[in-house]
Structure formats: C-alpha cells, structure tokens
Amino acid sequence: MAEYVEKRTHERYDYEAPIEYKHYDKNDYYAAKTYNYSMGGMYFESDYDIQPGVDIYIKMNNYSADTSVKVTWCKKYSASDSSYYGVGVKYYGNK
C-alpha cells in the first residue's frame, strides 16, 4: 500500500463555527458551518452548490474581519436523510 504524502502548502487546523456567506452580486446571506482552516483557505459545508471560480464574501460571528475568497472546489455529499455540499475556498493573496 502506498504511503500518503501531504500536498498542502499550509497546515490545516480543525475549527467548527457558524459562518454566513454571500455572492458579490447578491444581497442575501446563506448560513453554513466551517470545519477547518489554514493560512491559505478554509473548508465549510453548505446546503447549496457553489461553482468553483466564484468569488464569495464570508463573515463569522464574533470575528471582526470579513473575508473575500474564491471557491476552489465544491462536492455534493449525501447522508442517510439529507445531502449537503463541502466547499473549499482560497483566501485572496495566497498561493
């Protein structure tokens, strides 16, 4: 069996917190939950599909700095009674 090699540029940290996000050209925010982050981006789960390449605006409760990010991937997952989307985003200015 091949050994797994971590390919991430930045170390990932587990952190669960509610967030809200919106598309730049829309006024409505959508609730979501983040599960981990790094210096380069974050992963969150949403009820809605977000196309890769889309720019979104994220705000977190109890955190003063709001963040503009680019969606890098979005994958649909199914649980026994529902489905959701896992979303990976990249902070602007990070490689």
Order of alpha helices (4+ residues) and beta strands (2+ residues): beta-beta-beta-beta-beta-beta
